Amino acid sequence: MKPIKTFSSVVAPIYGRNIDTDQIIPARFLKMNRQVQGGYGPYLFHDSDHARVLNSQAFKNATIVVAEQNFGCGSSREGAVYAFVDRGFQAVLAPSFGDIFFNNCLKNGLLPIQLSESIIAELFDNVEQSERGLVLEVDLERQEVSWEIDAKTKKKYPFTLDPFWRECLLKGLDEIELTQSYLREIEEFEQAHKRMHPWLFV
């Protein structure tokens, strides 16, 4: 997966609480070979009006989604995350997520950002009021989202992410790859441990 550091994009709004993974990608498309057929991106919200929003001229190039409470609830299918990633999305912002969807995001290079309901409501308001679309900047290194109110004013809001997963996403590595990146340090520790306690290795 690709590293995630700092990026900006027009924000695409997805309205509705408790949007589940079956709405994100209907189950029938999961039978397709994702690698052979070019990914699940074209089937994102295939049976939903949300597809019309994402395909509109205003949001067709968006890589950030803002959503409502309990986004991604429902089944454990990773295909819901694959659909976002294959479509080119890098982050989803919401007040809360389905637990399994949240974890699948972290493992597959989609940054799930949890912000308060009031901040998310403010984002939705700005999306609706902005003639050119709300452009949001995400800085994973600083763990901060920001947007310009005007030429002199910039709003910034912090978010938190588990340090382990933050490092994975910054480096574009999954759990195994991140562990392997420390192979030299692991080997040095093992050698030092053997020198200090040789009787353990007789």
Phi and psi restraints in degrees (value plus and minus 20) as a CYANA .aco file:
   2 LYS   PHI    -101.5   -61.5
   2 LYS   PSI     123.5   163.5
   3 PRO   PHI     -82.3   -42.3
   3 PRO   PSI     126.1   166.1
   4 ILE   PHI    -137.6   -97.6
   4 ILE   PSI     102.7   142.7
   5 LYS   PHI    -148.0  -108.0
   5 LYS   PSI    -108.1   -68.1
   6 THR   PHI    -145.5  -105.5
   6 THR   PSI     111.5   151.5
   7 PHE   PHI    -173.6  -133.6
   7 PHE   PSI     142.2   182.2
   8 SER   PHI    -157.8  -117.8
   8 SER   PSI     134.2   174.2
   9 SER   PHI    -185.9  -145.9
   9 SER   PSI     137.0   177.0
  10 VAL   PHI     -83.2   -43.2
  10 VAL   PSI     123.2   163.2
  11 VAL   PHI    -116.4   -76.4
  11 VAL   PSI     107.7   147.7
  12 ALA   PHI    -116.8   -76.8
  12 ALA   PSI     107.0   147.0
  13 PRO   PHI    -109.2   -69.2
  13 PRO   PSI     115.0   155.0
  14 ILE   PHI    -141.1  -101.1
  14 ILE   PSI      86.4   126.4
  15 TYR   PHI    -107.6   -67.6
  15 TYR   PSI     126.4   166.4
  16 GLY   PHI     100.7   140.7
  16 GLY   PSI     110.2   150.2
  17 ARG   PHI    -102.1   -62.1
  17 ARG   PSI     135.6   175.6
  18 ASN   PHI      38.3    78.3
  18 ASN   PSI      19.6    59.6
  19 ILE   PHI     -92.6   -52.6
  19 ILE   PSI     100.5   140.5
  20 ASP   PHI    -117.2   -77.2
  20 ASP   PSI     153.6   193.6
  21 THR   PHI     -88.8   -48.8
  21 THR   PSI     -44.1    -4.1
  22 ASP   PHI     -91.6   -51.6
  22 ASP   PSI     -49.2    -9.2
  23 GLN   PHI     -93.5   -53.5
  23 GLN   PSI     -57.1   -17.1
  24 ILE   PHI     -84.3   -44.3
  24 ILE   PSI     -66.2   -26.2
  25 ILE   PHI    -166.7  -126.7
  25 ILE   PSI      95.8   135.8
  26 PRO   PHI     -78.6   -38.6
  26 PRO   PSI     125.0   165.0
  27 ALA   PHI     -78.7   -38.7
  27 ALA   PSI     -50.8   -10.8
  28 ARG   PHI     -83.4   -43.4
  28 ARG   PSI     -44.9    -4.9
  29 PHE   PHI     -99.7   -59.7
  29 PHE   PSI     -34.5     5.5
  30 LEU   PHI     -94.5   -54.5
  30 LEU   PSI     -30.8     9.2
  31 LYS   PHI     -96.8   -56.8
  31 LYS   PSI     -34.8     5.2
  32 MET   PHI     -96.0   -56.0
  32 MET   PSI     131.2   171.2
  33 ASN   PHI     -99.4   -59.4
  33 ASN   PSI      88.3   128.3
  34 ARG   PHI     -80.6   -40.6
  34 ARG   PSI     -59.4   -19.4
  35 GLN   PHI     -92.2   -52.2
  35 GLN   PSI     -61.3   -21.3
  36 VAL   PHI     -93.1   -53.1
  36 VAL   PSI     -58.6   -18.6
  37 GLN   PHI    -116.7   -76.7
  37 GLN   PSI      -5.5    34.5
  38 GLY   PHI      62.2   102.2
  38 GLY   PSI       0.1    40.1
  39 GLY   PHI      75.1   115.1
  39 GLY   PSI     152.1   192.1
  40 TYR   PHI    -115.3   -75.3
  40 TYR   PSI     -18.9    21.1
  41 GLY   PHI     -72.0   -32.0
  41 GLY   PSI     -63.8   -23.8
  42 PRO   PHI     -84.6   -44.6
  42 PRO   PSI     -35.1     4.9
  43 TYR   PHI    -123.5   -83.5
  43 TYR   PSI     -12.3    27.7
  44 LEU   PHI     -82.3   -42.3
  44 LEU   PSI     100.6   140.6
  45 PHE   PHI      35.5    75.5
  45 PHE   PSI      17.1    57.1
  46 HIS   PHI     -75.2   -35.2
  46 HIS   PSI     -60.3   -20.3
  47 ASP   PHI    -120.0   -80.0
  47 ASP   PSI      -2.7    37.3
  48 SER   PHI    -144.7  -104.7
  48 SER   PSI     135.0   175.0
  49 ASP   PHI     -85.5   -45.5
  49 ASP   PSI     -37.3     2.7
  50 HIS   PHI     -81.4   -41.4
  50 HIS   PSI     -49.4    -9.4
  51 ALA   PHI     -81.8   -41.8
  51 ALA   PSI     -57.9   -17.9
  52 ARG   PHI     -82.3   -42.3
  52 ARG   PSI     -59.7   -19.7
  53 VAL   PHI     -84.6   -44.6
  53 VAL   PSI     -69.1   -29.1
  54 LEU   PHI     -86.8   -46.8
  54 LEU   PSI     -47.8    -7.8
  55 ASN   PHI    -108.8   -68.8
  55 ASN   PSI     -25.0    15.0
  56 SER   PHI     -88.4   -48.4
  56 SER   PSI     139.2   179.2
  57 GLN   PHI     -76.7   -36.7
  57 GLN   PSI     -56.6   -16.6
  58 ALA   PHI     -87.3   -47.3
  58 ALA   PSI     -51.8   -11.8
  59 PHE   PHI    -143.2  -103.2
  59 PHE   PSI     -14.1    25.9
  60 LYS   PHI     -85.2   -45.2
  60 LYS   PSI     -41.9    -1.9
  61 ASN   PHI    -124.4   -84.4
  61 ASN   PSI     -11.3    28.7
  62 ALA   PHI     -86.8   -46.8
  62 ALA   PSI     123.9   163.9
  63 THR   PHI    -141.2  -101.2
  63 THR   PSI     -14.3    25.7
  64 ILE   PHI    -148.1  -108.1
  64 ILE   PSI     114.1   154.1
  65 VAL   PHI    -136.6   -96.6
  65 VAL   PSI     119.3   159.3
  66 VAL   PHI    -133.2   -93.2
  66 VAL   PSI     110.8   150.8
  67 ALA   PHI    -153.9  -113.9
  67 ALA   PSI     155.9   195.9
  68 GLU   PHI    -121.7   -81.7
  68 GLU   PSI    -188.9  -148.9
  69 GLN   PHI     -79.3   -39.3
  69 GLN   PSI     126.0   166.0
  70 ASN   PHI      37.5    77.5
  70 ASN   PSI      22.2    62.2
  71 PHE   PHI     -91.5   -51.5
  71 PHE   PSI     115.6   155.6
  72 GLY   PHI      60.2   100.2
  72 GLY   PSI       4.5    44.5
  73 CYS   PHI     -93.1   -53.1
  73 CYS   PSI     155.5   195.5
  74 GLY   PHI      84.1   124.1
  74 GLY   PSI    -160.0  -120.0
  75 SER   PHI     -91.5   -51.5
  75 SER   PSI     154.0   194.0
  76 SER   PHI    -111.8   -71.8
  76 SER   PSI     -10.8    29.2
  77 ARG   PHI     -82.2   -42.2
  77 ARG   PSI     108.5   148.5
  78 GLU   PHI     -93.6   -53.6
  78 GLU   PSI     -37.2     2.8
  79 GLY   PHI     -75.9   -35.9
  79 GLY   PSI     -48.9    -8.9
  80 ALA   PHI     -82.9   -42.9
  80 ALA   PSI     -60.6   -20.6
  81 VAL   PHI     -93.4   -53.4
  81 VAL   PSI     -61.8   -21.8
  82 TYR   PHI     -75.5   -35.5
  82 TYR   PSI     -59.4   -19.4
  83 ALA   PHI     -81.8   -41.8
  83 ALA   PSI     -61.7   -21.7
  84 PHE   PHI     -86.5   -46.5
  84 PHE   PSI     -66.9   -26.9
  85 VAL   PHI     -83.7   -43.7
  85 VAL   PSI     -64.5   -24.5
  86 ASP   PHI     -86.3   -46.3
  86 ASP   PSI     -44.3    -4.3
  87 ARG   PHI    -101.7   -61.7
  87 ARG   PSI     -32.6     7.4
  88 GLY   PHI      83.4   123.4
  88 GLY   PSI     -13.4    26.6
  89 PHE   PHI     -95.6   -55.6
  89 PHE   PSI     125.3   165.3
  90 GLN   PHI    -134.1   -94.1
  90 GLN   PSI     -42.8    -2.8
  91 ALA   PHI    -170.9  -130.9
  91 ALA   PSI     127.7   167.7
  92 VAL   PHI    -147.0  -107.0
  92 VAL   PSI     107.4   147.4
  93 LEU   PHI    -129.9   -89.9
  93 LEU   PSI     112.4   152.4
  94 ALA   PHI    -180.6  -140.6
  94 ALA   PSI     141.2   181.2
  95 PRO   PHI     -89.6   -49.6
  95 PRO   PSI     -50.3   -10.3
  96 SER   PHI    -179.0  -139.0
  96 SER   PSI     137.4   177.4
  97 PHE   PHI    -150.1  -110.1
  97 PHE   PSI     137.6   177.6
  98 GLY   PHI     -83.0   -43.0
  98 GLY   PSI     115.6   155.6
  99 ASP   PHI     -77.2   -37.2
  99 ASP   PSI     -66.7   -26.7
 100 ILE   PHI     -88.1   -48.1
 100 ILE   PSI     -60.7   -20.7
 101 PHE   PHI     -80.4   -40.4
 101 PHE   PSI     -63.4   -23.4
 102 PHE   PHI     -77.7   -37.7
 102 PHE   PSI     -68.2   -28.2
 103 ASN   PHI     -87.5   -47.5
 103 ASN   PSI     -56.9   -16.9
 104 ASN   PHI     -84.9   -44.9
 104 ASN   PSI     -53.8   -13.8
 105 CYS   PHI     -79.3   -39.3
 105 CYS   PSI     -68.9   -28.9
 106 LEU   PHI     -81.3   -41.3
 106 LEU   PSI     -56.0   -16.0
 107 LYS   PHI    -100.4   -60.4
 107 LYS   PSI     -31.2     8.8
 108 ASN   PHI    -146.8  -106.8
 108 ASN   PSI      -4.5    35.5
 109 GLY   PHI      62.8   102.8
 109 GLY   PSI       3.2    43.2
 110 LEU   PHI    -133.8   -93.8
 110 LEU   PSI      98.8   138.8
 111 LEU   PHI    -100.1   -60.1
 111 LEU   PSI      92.4   132.4
 112 PRO   PHI    -111.0   -71.0
 112 PRO   PSI      99.1   139.1
 113 ILE   PHI    -132.8   -92.8
 113 ILE   PSI      99.5   139.5
 114 GLN   PHI    -119.5   -79.5
 114 GLN   PSI     100.1   140.1
 115 LEU   PHI    -145.2  -105.2
 115 LEU   PSI     142.7   182.7
 116 SER   PHI     -84.7   -44.7
 116 SER   PSI     138.5   178.5
 117 GLU   PHI     -79.4   -39.4
 117 GLU   PSI     -56.3   -16.3
 118 SER   PHI     -87.0   -47.0
 118 SER   PSI     -59.0   -19.0
 119 ILE   PHI     -89.4   -49.4
 119 ILE   PSI     -62.8   -22.8
 120 ILE   PHI     -82.1   -42.1
 120 ILE   PSI     -60.5   -20.5
 121 ALA   PHI     -81.6   -41.6
 121 ALA   PSI     -59.2   -19.2
 122 GLU   PHI     -84.0   -44.0
 122 GLU   PSI     -59.8   -19.8
 123 LEU   PHI     -82.6   -42.6
 123 LEU   PSI     -66.1   -26.1
 124 PHE   PHI     -79.0   -39.0
 124 PHE   PSI     -62.8   -22.8
 125 ASP   PHI     -81.2   -41.2
 125 ASP   PSI     -63.2   -23.2
 126 ASN   PHI     -86.4   -46.4
 126 ASN   PSI     -57.4   -17.4
 127 VAL   PHI     -81.5   -41.5
 127 VAL   PSI     -63.3   -23.3
 128 GLU   PHI     -88.7   -48.7
 128 GLU   PSI     -54.3   -14.3
 129 GLN   PHI    -108.9   -68.9
 129 GLN   PSI     -39.1     0.9
 130 SER   PHI    -100.4   -60.4
 130 SER   PSI     106.8   146.8
 131 GLU   PHI     -92.8   -52.8
 131 GLU   PSI     -53.6   -13.6
 132 ARG   PHI    -120.4   -80.4
 132 ARG   PSI     -18.2    21.8
 133 GLY   PHI      73.5   113.5
 133 GLY   PSI     124.9   164.9
 134 LEU   PHI    -102.0   -62.0
 134 LEU   PSI     102.3   142.3
 135 VAL   PHI    -119.4   -79.4
 135 VAL   PSI     102.0   142.0
 136 LEU   PHI    -132.4   -92.4
 136 LEU   PSI     120.0   160.0
 137 GLU   PHI    -127.7   -87.7
 137 GLU   PSI     112.8   152.8
 138 VAL   PHI    -134.3   -94.3
 138 VAL   PSI     106.0   146.0
 139 ASP   PHI    -140.4  -100.4
 139 ASP   PSI      81.5   121.5
 140 LEU   PHI     -92.6   -52.6
 140 LEU   PSI     -51.4   -11.4
 141 GLU   PHI     -83.1   -43.1
 141 GLU   PSI     -62.6   -22.6
 142 ARG   PHI    -109.4   -69.4
 142 ARG   PSI     -29.1    10.9
 143 GLN   PHI      33.7    73.7
 143 GLN   PSI      44.3    84.3
 144 GLU   PHI    -170.7  -130.7
 144 GLU   PSI     119.8   159.8
 145 VAL   PHI    -134.7   -94.7
 145 VAL   PSI     126.7   166.7
 146 SER   PHI    -171.2  -131.2
 146 SER   PSI     136.7   176.7
 147 TRP   PHI    -172.5  -132.5
 147 TRP   PSI     133.8   173.8
 148 GLU   PHI    -106.2   -66.2
 148 GLU   PSI     106.3   146.3
 149 ILE   PHI    -100.2   -60.2
 149 ILE   PSI     -63.7   -23.7
 150 ASP   PHI    -173.3  -133.3
 150 ASP   PSI    -192.2  -152.2
 151 ALA   PHI     -80.8   -40.8
 151 ALA   PSI     -44.1    -4.1
 152 LYS   PHI    -130.7   -90.7
 152 LYS   PSI     -29.6    10.4
 153 THR   PHI    -141.6  -101.6
 153 THR   PSI     109.1   149.1
 154 LYS   PHI    -149.5  -109.5
 154 LYS   PSI     106.7   146.7
 155 LYS   PHI    -111.2   -71.2
 155 LYS   PSI     116.8   156.8
 156 LYS   PHI    -150.5  -110.5
 156 LYS   PSI     116.2   156.2
 157 TYR   PHI    -153.4  -113.4
 157 TYR   PSI     110.0   150.0
 158 PRO   PHI    -100.9   -60.9
 158 PRO   PSI     135.1   175.1
 159 PHE   PHI    -157.2  -117.2
 159 PHE   PSI     141.8   181.8
 160 THR   PHI    -137.3   -97.3
 160 THR   PSI     130.8   170.8
 161 LEU   PHI    -168.8  -128.8
 161 LEU   PSI     122.2   162.2
 162 ASP   PHI     -72.1   -32.1
 162 ASP   PSI     111.1   151.1
 163 PRO   PHI     -75.4   -35.4
 163 PRO   PSI     -56.9   -16.9
 164 PHE   PHI     -82.3   -42.3
 164 PHE   PSI     -68.7   -28.7
 165 TRP   PHI     -91.3   -51.3
 165 TRP   PSI     -51.7   -11.7
 166 ARG   PHI     -80.3   -40.3
 166 ARG   PSI     -64.9   -24.9
 167 GLU   PHI     -84.5   -44.5
 167 GLU   PSI     -61.7   -21.7
 168 CYS   PHI     -77.3   -37.3
 168 CYS   PSI     -68.0   -28.0
 169 LEU   PHI     -89.9   -49.9
 169 LEU   PSI     -58.5   -18.5
 170 LEU   PHI     -82.1   -42.1
 170 LEU   PSI     -55.3   -15.3
 171 LYS   PHI    -114.4   -74.4
 171 LYS   PSI     -29.1    10.9
 172 GLY   PHI      49.7    89.7
 172 GLY   PSI      18.2    58.2
 173 LEU   PHI    -143.5  -103.5
 173 LEU   PSI     128.4   168.4
 174 ASP   PHI    -108.4   -68.4
 174 ASP   PSI    -196.3  -156.3
 175 GLU   PHI     -79.6   -39.6
 175 GLU   PSI     -63.9   -23.9
 176 ILE   PHI     -87.7   -47.7
 176 ILE   PSI     -64.9   -24.9
 177 GLU   PHI     -83.7   -43.7
 177 GLU   PSI     -57.4   -17.4
 178 LEU   PHI     -85.2   -45.2
 178 LEU   PSI     -62.7   -22.7
 179 THR   PHI     -80.6   -40.6
 179 THR   PSI     -63.5   -23.5
 180 GLN   PHI     -84.7   -44.7
 180 GLN   PSI     -48.0    -8.0
 181 SER   PHI     -87.9   -47.9
 181 SER   PSI     -36.5     3.5
 182 TYR   PHI    -122.5   -82.5
 182 TYR   PSI       0.0    40.0
 183 LEU   PHI     -79.2   -39.2
 183 LEU   PSI     -61.5   -21.5
 184 ARG   PHI     -81.3   -41.3
 184 ARG   PSI     -66.2   -26.2
 185 GLU   PHI     -84.1   -44.1
 185 GLU   PSI     -57.1   -17.1
 186 ILE   PHI     -84.9   -44.9
 186 ILE   PSI     -63.9   -23.9
 187 GLU   PHI     -85.1   -45.1
 187 GLU   PSI     -59.5   -19.5
 188 GLU   PHI     -84.0   -44.0
 188 GLU   PSI     -59.3   -19.3
 189 PHE   PHI     -83.5   -43.5
 189 PHE   PSI     -64.6   -24.6
 190 GLU   PHI     -82.1   -42.1
 190 GLU   PSI     -60.7   -20.7
 191 GLN   PHI     -86.4   -46.4
 191 GLN   PSI     -63.1   -23.1
 192 ALA   PHI     -84.4   -44.4
 192 ALA   PSI     -59.8   -19.8
 193 HIS   PHI     -83.6   -43.6
 193 HIS   PSI     -58.2   -18.2
 194 LYS   PHI     -87.5   -47.5
 194 LYS   PSI     -57.9   -17.9
 195 ARG   PHI     -87.4   -47.4
 195 ARG   PSI     -57.4   -17.4
 196 MET   PHI     -97.0   -57.0
 196 MET   PSI     -49.4    -9.4
 197 HIS   PHI    -153.2  -113.2
 197 HIS   PSI      41.7    81.7
 198 PRO   PHI     -81.0   -41.0
 198 PRO   PSI     -47.4    -7.4
 199 TRP   PHI     -86.2   -46.2
 199 TRP   PSI     -38.6     1.4
 200 LEU   PHI     -94.4   -54.4
 200 LEU   PSI     -35.8     4.2
 201 PHE   PHI    -135.4   -95.4
 201 PHE   PSI      -3.2    36.8
